[in-house]
């Protein structure tokens, strides 16, 4: 994985309003990932969204070329205040990255 971030939008395949702290009830947040493969595509990665230690979403994304940008999103509710993280898993379930962020009142 070459790049990863949590952001408020993805425009033209680029993350916008990147951060590690957001207001609860922000609406959707995005996990943006830029991948450089060492073996031929296609393959898959998975974004696993956690609120605290509770898994909230698991999204599998197909990688179709050696250099690929992709993202997943999660709606953040107003009562979901606290620590979050997204774990990016490779095709064999191996951890590629962990991106932490926090939601506040």
ZAMARRO-554611 format. One record per residue (C-alpha): residue in three letters; x, z, y. Coordinates in steps of 0.02 Angstrom, whole numbers, padded with zeros to 5 digits, always signed. Layout:
REM ZAMARRO-554611
alaXZY;...
***
This chain:
REM ZAMARRO-554611
unk+00000+00000+00000;unk+00072-00050+00168;unk-00051+00029+00289;unk-00201+00143+00286;unk-00308+00228+00417;unk-00476+00308+00453;unk-00565+00225+00598;unk-00733+00203+00684;unk-00739+00014+00664;unk-00653-00135+00584;unk-00652-00292+00693;unk-00564-00454+00648;unk-00494-00365+00494;unk-00407-00234+00603;unk-00445-00047+00619;unk-00518+00008+00788;unk-00525+00187+00857;unk-00407+00258+00726;unk-00397+00446+00717;unk-00388+00603+00612;unk-00525+00700+00702;unk-00703+00640+00734;unk-00867+00719+00788;unk-00985+00759+00644;unk-01130+00640+00651;unk-01013+00501+00710;unk-01113+00385+00600;unk-01002+00275+00492;unk-00817+00297+00470;unk-00707+00168+00385;unk-00556+00181+00272;unk-00448+00029+00310;unk-00314-00022+00185;unk-00182-00159+00193;unk-00108-00199+00022;unk+00046-00297-00030;unk+00043-00335-00216;unk+00195-00349-00327;unk+00100-00433-00469;unk-00020-00580-00465;unk-00197-00551-00401;unk-00338-00520-00428;unk-00336-00334-00452;unk-00434-00184-00388;unk-00408-00027-00287;unk-00529+00116-00265;unk-00569+00221-00112;unk-00629+00395-00161;unk-00706+00492-00014;unk-00702+00683-00023;unk-00786+00813+00087;unk-00688+00971+00052;unk-00658+00959-00135;unk-00822+00869-00172;unk-00818+00684-00211;unk-00944+00597-00097;unk-00914+00412-00135;unk-00811+00301-00249;unk-00794+00120-00195;unk-00700-00011-00296;unk-00628-00155-00195;unk-00560-00319-00263;unk-00389-00377-00200;unk-00381-00567-00205;unk-00209-00612-00137;unk-00033-00541-00123;unk-00069-00481+00055;unk-00246-00416+00077;unk-00341-00309+00201;unk-00498-00220+00147;unk-00603-00068+00190;unk-00744+00045+00136;unk-00862+00149+00240;unk-00952+00316+00229;unk-01094+00382+00335;unk-01049+00554+00404;unk-01199+00667+00434;unk-01209+00791+00580;unk-01200+00942+00462;unk-01042+00880+00376;unk-00916+00977+00479;unk-00745+01010+00404;unk-00603+00932+00308;unk-00615+00762+00226;unk-00494+00646+00138;unk-00494+00475+00058;unk-00386+00448-00095;unk-00334+00268-00126;unk-00312+00232-00311;unk-00223+00084-00390;unk-00288-00022-00534;unk-00230+00104-00664;unk-00303+00252-00569;unk-00135+00299-00494;unk-00136+00380-00321;unk-00069+00259-00189;unk-00111+00360-00034;unk-00213+00505+00035;unk-00284+00495+00211;unk-00346+00660+00282;unk-00464+00684+00429;unk-00578+00817+00501;unk-00752+00818+00573;unk-00795+00940+00713;unk-00950+00993+00810;
***
